[in-house]
Amino acid sequence: MKKATNYDINSIMLFLSQKIAGGSNIANSVYGTIVSIAVIGAFYDDPTSGGLETALSVISTLCILWIAHAYSHLVVSGINKDNIFKTLKHDWPLVQSGFLPIIILLLGEFGIIGERKSLLFASLASAFLLGFFCLSMARKNGKNWTQSILLSLFMSGLGILVALIEMAME
């Protein structure tokens, strides 16, 4: 019985990760989430930044990366009508990973929460998503709960560190 419960939890975590990501390409979701944290962090450093301009910057940055990423795959694999749509769909999680922080940023823009708080909450939500993706992938790859949690904390910290380095370079 306990094994079935673990299987159900792992299946649910994987299902949720893929739904949040917009597909099975979790790697692109991780990439997009790290980029979102960096962009939001860069705007957070400017006290005059608002939710709308930050949200627009996140979505435009992710869309540019999505197109560039898909383009690089197409250059290598060859361009044809079927391959273009398949590649764009495959790489879509890079963009979709930014939807939750964008929604939170827009809540700040519309005055539902404070604008500065929305930037902080959007960063925290992105960090949570990063941890969740890492945890569900560790469980998918057969790690026990202790290993999965430690690996998730380490990998999330590493992702946040990468975002901080990207912010410092801007």
N, C-alpha and C positions, 0 to 999 in steps of 0.2 A: 504493500500500500504506500509506504513512504517513497519508494522509487517512482511510482506512478505520479505522485504529487510533485516530486522534483521535475519529472518530465513535463508535467503540465505547466509548471512555473517557467521552465526554460522555454517551452514552446510559446507561451504567452509573451515572455520578454522578447523573443526573436520576432514574433508577429508584430508587437508594438514598435520595435526598432525599425522594422521594414515599413510599417505604415507611416511612422514619423518621417523616415528618410525618403519615402516616395518610391521605394523599390528595394531590391536586394543589394544594391551597391552601397553598403554601409561605409566603405572607405571614403567615398566622395562626400558622404554626410559628415564624417569626421573632419575632413578637409574644410568643408563649407562652414562648419561650426567654429573651427579655429579661426578662420578668416573673419567670421561675424564677431567673435570676441575681440579681435584686433581692431576692426573698424569701429565698433562701439566704444572700445577703450580710447581710441584716438579722439573721438568726439567728446568723450567724457572729460578729457583733459581740458577742453575748452568750455569754460563756464557759460558761454553764450549759446552753446549748441542746444538745439531742440530735438524733440522726438521725430518730427517729420524729416528734417534734413538728415538725421542719422539713419532713419529707416530707408530713405531714398538712396543713401550712400551704400548701405548694406546690400540692398537688392540690386543696385546697379553693379557693384563690385562682384557679387556672386554671379550675375548674368554674364558679365564680361569673362569671368573665369570659366563659366560653363561653356560658353561658345569657344573660347580658346582651347579648353580641354577637349571638347568634341572635335574641333578642327584638327588638333594634333593627332587624335586617333584616326580621323579620316585620311589624313595625309599618309599615315603608315599603312592603313588597311585598304585604302582605295575608296574613291567616291562614286557612289551610285545611289539612286533614289531610295532603295530599301535600306541601305547602310546608313544614310544620313539620319533617317527617323529612328532607326535602331540605336545609333550612337547617341543622339540627343536624348532619347528616353533613358538610356543606360546611365548617362552622366547627370540627369536631372536631379538626383539627390543632393548634388552640390548646391543647387538653388533652394530646394525645398527645406534644407536644414536651417535656413534663415527665417522661415515663416513665423515660428514661435517668438523669437526676439523682435521681429518686425511688428507683430501684433502688440506686444508689450510696449514697444516704442510709440505706436499709434495711440495706445491708451493714454500715454503721457501727453501726446500732442493734443488730444481731445479733452484734456483736463480730468479724466477719470482717475488718474493717479498723477502725482507731480512729475513734471518733465525730467528733472534730475533723477528722481527715483526710478523713472521708467528706464533710463540708461543703465542704472545699477541693476535693476531687476532683469533687464534683457541680458546683461552680461552673466548674471547668476543663472538664469534659465539656460543659457548656452553652455555654461560650465556643467550644469546638471545633465543636459543632453549628452555632452561629451562623456561624462561618467556613465550614463545609462548605456550608451552605445558600447563603451569598453566592457562594462559588466556583462551585457547580453552576449557579446562576441566571445568573451572568456568562457562563459557557461556553454555556449555553442561548441567551443573547441575542447570541452571536456574537463575544464578546471573545476576543482571543488569550490565551495562557497568562500572559504578563507582565501584561497589563491585568487579567486575571481575578484573579490573585494579589494585585496591588496594591489592586484594588477590594475584594476580600474582606477583606484586612487593614484597610483603611480603614473599611469598613462594619461589620466585627466590632468594631473599636475604638470606633466610634460607638455601636453597640449596648451595649457594655460601659459606655461613658460614661453612656448613658441609664439603665442599671441602677444605676450609682453615684449618679446624681442622685436616682433614686427612693429609694434606700437613705438618702441624706442627708436627704430630706424626711420620712422616717418618724420 
